Amino acid sequence: MIYGTWKDLERYRGLYRSLDVLIDWSRDHDFRTLPVGSHSIDGERVYANVMEATTRDAADASFETHYRYMDVQVDVEGREAFQVAAGQTTPVAAYDEADDFELVDCADALCGDLAHGVFVLFMAGEPHKPTLLYGADGPAPVRKICFKLIVDELF
């Protein structure tokens, strides 16, 4: 996981080819103006999923894992918390190769939040639980972007 402010995204140039594509794209584009839906940045290698959701209790969600893509998540409106599994996981739903999606549970987690220009990059294979309740806010709407970045091996 990489966790930081969007204005510092450039610091991570050179780590992954697809991240470099996103960094270059973000220089000339304001991600906050993208409408809800999927938007290609570099074909299927780098794209943005803009969504509206409601935050949820962590107990009501499982950790999701992707193997072909990394996720860079940032909130446009609202705020949310997230968790990253920290320990042994237990399968909940088998890996769906077509959707690059697996669900697992884990007893231990690291926690963070997305608000005020903060992003998180979840690595491929890193179980994460996004769109969680922020503090004592209760369920609240959030407009967010999940940038999907293909792993270098598939670039």
N, C-alpha and C positions, 0 to 999 in steps of 0.2 A: 504494500500500500504506500502511496505517496499522498501526502496531505498538505495543502498549502493554499495560498491566495492566488487567484487567477492572474493577477498582475505579475506574479513571479513564475508563471508557467515556463517562460523562456529558459529558466535555470536548468531545466531537464532536457534541453536539446541534446541530441546525440545518444540518449538512452535506448530509444526505439524508433525505427523508421516511421511507423504510423503516427507516433507522437510528434515527430518533426513535421509531418504533413499537417496535423492539427495546429501546431504552433504557427506555421506559415500561413495557414488559412485564417487563423484568428487575428493576424495583423491587419487584414483587409476586410474582415467581416465582424459584425456585432452579433454574437450568438443570441443576445437577448431579444432580437427582432424576429427570430425564426418562428413561423407559425407551428402549431401542433401538427405532428406527423413526422415522417422520415425524410431526411435530406442528405443526399449524397455529397460528400466532400471529395472523395477519391474512389469512386465506384463502390464496390463492396468492401474495400480495404479500410476505409474510414468514412463513417457516416454519423449523423446526429439523429437521435430519436427524441423529439420534443413531446412531453406528455404533461397532463394534468392529473393529479392524484390527491388522495386524502391520506394524511399520515395515520399510522396504525400502531397499536401496541406491539412491542417486540414479541410477546408471548403468542401473538396471533400469526406469526410469520416464521418461515424457515429461511435458512441461509441459501442463497443461490450461488451457483458456480458456473463459470464459462471456461472453455478450454481453447477456443479459437480466437476469442476476442478479449481485450482488456476493456474496462469501463472507465471513462472519465465522467464523473457526475458533478453537476453544478446546479444550484437552484436559481431560477430567474425571479420567482415571486414566492414568498413564504419561506419557511425554514423547516428543516427536518433533522433528525438524528439518524445515525447508522451504526451498525456493528460489524466487526470482522471476527470470524471464528478464530479462537486461540486455543487450539488443542485438537483432540481426537474428534472426528465427525462420524455421524451415523447417517446412512442413506435414508431419505424419505421418499424420493421419487428418482427413478433411474435416469441416467443421462439421455437426453433427447438430442441426438447428433444434428438433426435438421434445424433445431432451434438453438443449438449450443447452450443447453440449459439443464442443470441438475439441481435438485433440492437436497439439502442435508440439514441435520441438527447438530448442535454443539453446546455443551454445558458452559463453556467459558468464552468470553468475547472481549475484544477491545472496543471502546465506544468513541464516537466523535460526532460532530454536527456539521451541517451545511447551512451557512447563513452568511450574509454580508460579504459576498465575493469569494468564498472559500470553495475549493474543489477537492475531490478525492479521486485518485486513480487506483482502482482495484485491479490487481494483476490477474492474468489468466490463471485459473486453478485456485484462486483465493476466495473462499466462501465469504460472502458478504450479505448483509441484511439491510437494504436501504428503505427510505420513506417511513421512518419510525417517528413516533411522537417526540416532539422537541420539548424538553423540560416538562413543565406543568401545563403546557398549552392545551392539551387535549387534542382530539382529532381536528386537523386543520387542512385547508387546501394548500397545495404546493404546485407550482409550475416549474418543471425541471427539464434539464437536458441530460441525456445519457449519450455521450459520444462513444461509439464502438470503434475500437482500434485493433486491427488484425495483428496477431503476434508475428514477430519477425520471420519465423520459420515458414509462414504462409504468405508473406508479403509479395 
